Amino acid sequence: MSITVAVSGASGYAGGEALRLLSGHPEVEIGAVTAHSQAGERLGVLQPHLHTLADRVLEPTTADVLAGHDVVFLALPHGASGPIAAELAERSPDTVVIDAGADHRLESAATWAQYYGTEHAGTWPYGLPELPGQRGRLAGARRIAVPGCYPTATLLALTPGFGAGLLQPRDVVIVAASGTSGAGKALKPHLLGSEVMGSMSPYGVGGGHRHTPEIEQGLAWAAGEDVQVSFTPTLAPMPRGILATATARLTDDADPAAVRAAWETAYADEPFVRLLPEGQWPTTAAVIASNHVQVQLAVDERAGRVVVVSAIDNLCKGTAGGAVQSMNIALGLPEQAGLESQGVAP
């Protein structure tokens, strides 16, 4: 029997990516597809690559439309998911609701208010199955918060080292480059082709990016103590992908020769995380349109630090792919269902 899945925010990049993956899922029947300002428009006009869904008409994003499905994906701007989720809890309590926005990721209401400026909507199980113990929390879950794209890349880069007690919780520095789709589909002058092509630029410098507390939260889970991160995102002239370079100071008793073993152990059985052979470094091109992650590391013995580089597709593993993967675990389906495609090249 098929699982019915509704997708809100279907006119945007994240919603479109969710529909692309769900269209190839062997257990899924796509139900309502919804939008806000573009409700009433034919999906094929806004997402012309979704050929099998081109004639679907976008419905309004309301609890009335979304209720009654087995699963609802909320691919909405921050602040928009909370009210819809609260209505669905009353109208459709058995529905699995997967929030691809930020509303339910953070544990601290005070931190949410500091970075987002609104009332905290609550905390849901975190949809990054590769974190230690997380699959058990997702199994059977009816509410799931999908991580941000930058936290996905950086937590997968550094969690093995903190989990093994090899890294110090201060002086963690992360610089990550993202494709322009990470900023969403709304028209913005700084994302115009003439502004982006042939140029890179930083933003959210000095700890201001909203993914900073989410990164610190996830690393603290692994370390068992607070972790302080300096995070600088940059905009790269590409549509998709994140390349994150994360570096942390080794503990005084860490054996540099044994550091790689922590990552090998952590990812030995992970279907979507690939620790590359020594000497080969991740590239965003290798993971485009896939749920796969490439990771590589090196020990800078002179500086007493580990340097870890990870590459993901921000729309797939960083958003919609992680959501489908978490859905599969929550419903007891094969974890790789609908996610078995390799990367695309060239």
C-alpha positions in Angstrom: 0.0 0.0 0.0 1.4 3.4 -1.0 2.3 6.1 1.5 0.6 9.4 0.7 2.9 12.4 0.9 2.0 16.0 0.6 4.6 18.7 -0.1 4.2 22.3 0.9 6.4 25.0 -0.6 6.4 23.0 -3.8 7.2 26.1 -5.9 10.6 26.6 -4.2 13.9 24.8 -4.6 13.6 22.6 -1.5 10.0 21.6 -2.2 10.9 20.9 -5.9 13.8 18.7 -4.8 11.6 16.8 -2.4 9.2 16.2 -5.2 12.0 15.0 -7.5 13.1 12.4 -5.0 9.6 11.3 -3.9 8.6 10.8 -7.6 11.2 8.0 -7.7 10.3 6.5 -4.3 8.9 3.0 -4.7 6.6 3.3 -1.7 5.2 6.8 -2.2 2.2 8.3 -3.8 2.4 12.1 -4.1 -0.7 13.8 -2.7 -1.3 17.5 -2.4 1.4 20.0 -3.6 1.0 23.4 -2.2 2.3 26.9 -2.3 1.5 30.4 -0.9 1.6 33.2 -3.4 1.7 30.9 -6.4 -1.3 28.7 -5.4 -3.4 28.1 -8.5 -0.4 27.9 -10.8 0.4 24.7 -12.7 3.5 23.0 -11.2 5.1 22.5 -14.6 5.4 26.3 -15.1 7.4 26.6 -11.9 9.2 23.3 -11.8 9.5 22.3 -15.5 12.0 19.5 -14.8 9.3 17.6 -12.9 7.7 16.1 -16.0 5.4 13.5 -14.3 3.9 16.2 -12.1 3.8 19.0 -14.6 0.0 19.1 -14.8 -0.5 19.3 -11.0 -2.1 22.6 -9.8 -0.6 24.1 -6.6 -3.1 24.3 -3.8 -3.0 26.8 -0.9 -0.8 25.8 2.1 -3.4 25.2 4.7 -3.9 22.5 7.3 -7.2 21.6 5.6 -5.3 20.7 2.4 -2.4 19.0 4.1 -4.4 17.0 6.7 -5.1 13.3 6.1 -1.8 12.4 4.4 0.5 9.8 5.8 3.4 12.3 5.6 3.6 16.1 5.2 6.8 17.8 4.1 7.0 21.5 5.2 9.4 23.3 2.9 8.6 26.7 4.2 10.5 29.8 5.3 11.5 30.0 9.0 8.6 31.1 11.1 6.0 29.6 8.7 6.2 25.9 9.7 5.3 26.3 13.4 1.7 27.5 13.0 0.9 24.9 10.3 2.5 22.1 12.3 0.4 23.1 15.4 -2.8 23.0 13.3 -1.8 19.6 11.9 -1.2 18.2 15.4 -4.9 18.8 16.1 -6.4 17.9 12.8 -4.2 15.0 11.7 -2.3 13.7 14.8 -1.1 10.5 13.1 0.5 12.3 10.2 4.3 12.3 10.1 5.3 15.9 9.7 8.8 16.7 8.4 9.9 20.3 8.7 12.7 21.2 6.3 12.7 24.8 7.7 14.4 26.0 10.9 11.4 26.2 13.3 12.0 23.0 15.2 15.7 22.4 15.1 17.0 24.3 18.2 16.6 23.1 21.7 17.1 26.5 23.3 14.1 28.9 23.1 16.4 31.8 24.1 18.9 31.0 21.3 16.0 30.8 18.8 14.8 34.2 19.9 18.3 35.6 19.7 18.9 34.4 16.1 15.4 34.4 14.6 13.5 37.1 16.7 10.3 35.2 17.1 8.7 32.8 19.6 10.2 29.3 19.7 7.9 26.6 18.2 9.4 23.7 20.1 12.0 21.0 19.4 11.6 17.9 17.3 13.8 14.9 16.8 16.8 15.9 14.6 16.8 14.4 11.1 20.5 13.6 10.7 20.6 9.8 11.0 24.4 9.6 10.9 24.8 11.3 14.3 25.4 8.8 17.1 22.1 7.3 18.5 19.9 9.4 16.1 18.4 6.5 14.2 16.8 5.3 17.4 15.3 8.7 18.0 13.9 8.8 14.4 12.4 5.4 14.4 8.6 5.7 14.8 8.9 9.5 15.1 5.9 11.6 14.1 7.7 14.9 14.0 11.1 15.4 12.5 13.3 18.6 12.1 15.5 18.4 9.1 18.9 20.0 9.7 20.1 23.1 7.9 22.4 22.5 4.9 25.5 24.0 6.5 25.0 22.0 9.8 24.6 18.8 7.8 28.0 19.3 6.1 29.9 20.5 9.2 28.4 18.1 11.7 29.3 15.1 9.4 32.8 16.6 9.1 33.5 17.0 12.8 31.2 14.7 14.9 33.5 11.7 14.7 36.4 13.6 16.3 34.3 15.1 19.1 32.6 11.7 19.7 36.0 10.1 20.1 37.2 12.8 22.5 40.0 13.9 20.2 39.1 17.5 19.7 39.0 20.5 22.0 35.7 22.3 22.3 37.1 25.8 21.8 38.9 27.3 18.7 36.7 25.4 16.2 36.8 27.2 12.9 34.5 26.5 9.9 34.5 28.1 6.5 32.0 26.8 4.0 31.1 27.7 0.4 27.5 27.2 -0.8 25.8 27.4 -4.2 23.2 30.1 -4.6 20.2 27.8 -4.3 20.9 27.8 -0.6 19.4 31.3 -0.5 16.1 30.2 -1.9 14.2 31.1 -5.1 13.1 34.6 -4.2 14.6 37.3 -6.5 17.5 39.1 -4.7 19.9 41.5 -6.4 23.1 39.9 -5.0 22.1 36.6 -6.4 21.7 37.8 -10.0 23.9 35.9 -12.5 25.9 39.1 -13.3 26.7 39.5 -9.6 27.6 35.9 -8.8 29.4 34.7 -11.9 33.2 34.8 -11.5 32.9 36.0 -7.9 32.9 34.6 -4.4 31.7 36.6 -1.4 31.3 36.1 2.4 28.2 36.8 4.4 27.0 36.3 8.0 30.5 37.1 9.1 31.3 37.4 12.8 29.0 34.7 14.1 25.8 36.2 12.7 24.7 33.3 10.5 21.6 31.5 11.9 23.1 28.1 11.4 25.9 28.8 14.0 23.9 27.8 17.1 22.6 24.7 15.3 26.2 23.6 14.5 27.3 24.3 18.1 24.3 22.3 19.4 25.1 19.2 17.3 28.8 19.3 18.1 27.9 19.6 21.8 25.8 16.4 21.6 28.9 14.6 20.3 31.4 16.2 22.7 29.2 16.0 25.9 30.0 19.7 26.6 29.5 23.1 25.0 31.4 23.7 21.8 32.3 27.2 20.5 32.4 27.6 16.8 33.5 30.5 14.5 31.5 29.9 11.3 31.9 31.9 8.1 29.7 31.0 5.1 30.6 32.1 1.6 28.6 32.3 -1.6 30.1 30.4 -4.6 29.3 30.9 -8.3 27.5 27.6 -8.6 23.8 26.6 -8.3 24.2 23.7 -5.9 26.7 22.2 -3.5 28.5 23.0 -0.2 32.2 22.5 0.4 32.9 22.9 4.1 36.4 23.1 5.6 36.3 22.5 9.3 39.3 22.7 11.6 39.6 22.0 15.3 42.5 21.7 17.8 43.5 18.2 18.9 43.4 17.4 22.6 46.8 17.2 24.2 46.8 13.4 24.5 45.4 12.8 21.0 47.7 10.5 18.9 47.9 12.1 15.4 48.5 8.8 13.9 45.2 7.4 15.2 43.0 10.3 14.3 41.9 8.9 11.0 40.7 5.7 12.7 37.9 7.7 14.5 36.4 8.7 11.1 36.9 5.3 9.6 35.0 3.7 12.5 32.2 6.3 12.5 31.5 5.9 8.8 32.4 2.3 8.0 28.8 1.2 7.7 27.1 4.5 6.6 25.4 4.1 3.3 25.6 7.8 2.3 28.9 9.0 3.9 32.1 8.2 2.0 35.5 8.7 3.7 37.7 9.0 0.7 41.0 7.2 0.3 43.9 9.2 1.7 45.1 11.8 -0.8 41.7 12.2 -2.5 39.7 15.3 -1.6 36.0 16.0 -1.8 34.4 18.0 -4.6 30.9 19.3 -4.9 30.6 18.1 -8.5 30.9 14.5 -7.3 27.8 14.7 -5.1 25.4 16.8 -7.2 21.8 15.5 -7.2 22.7 12.7 -4.8 22.2 12.1 -1.0 25.9 11.2 -0.7 28.6 12.9 1.3 32.3 13.0 0.7 34.7 13.5 3.6 38.5 13.7 3.9 40.8 14.8 6.7 44.4 15.6 7.4 46.3 16.3 10.6 48.3 19.5 10.7 50.8 18.4 13.3 52.7 21.7 13.3 49.5 23.5 14.3 48.1 20.6 16.4 44.9 20.6 14.5 42.7 18.3 12.3 41.4 19.7 9.0 38.3 18.0 7.7 36.7 18.8 4.3 33.2 17.6 3.4 31.1 18.0 0.3 27.3 17.7 0.0 24.5 18.8 -2.4 22.8 21.4 -0.3 19.4 20.7 -1.8 19.6 16.9 -1.6 21.5 15.6 1.4 21.4 19.1 2.9 17.6 19.3 2.7 15.2 17.1 0.8 17.4 14.0 0.7 17.9 14.1 4.4 14.2 14.5 4.8 13.4 11.5 2.7 16.1 9.4 4.5 14.6 10.4 7.9 11.1 9.6 6.6 12.2 6.2 5.6 13.6 5.5 9.1 10.5 6.9 10.8 8.2 4.6 8.8 10.4 1.5 9.0 11.2 1.6 5.2 14.6 0.7 3.8 16.7 3.7 4.6 18.0 4.1 1.0 14.6 3.9 -0.7 14.2 6.7 -3.2 17.8 7.8 -2.6 19.9 5.3 -4.5 21.0 7.6 -7.4 24.7 8.4 -7.8 26.1 11.8 -8.5 25.9 13.5 -11.8 28.9 14.2 -14.0 30.1 16.3 -15.7 
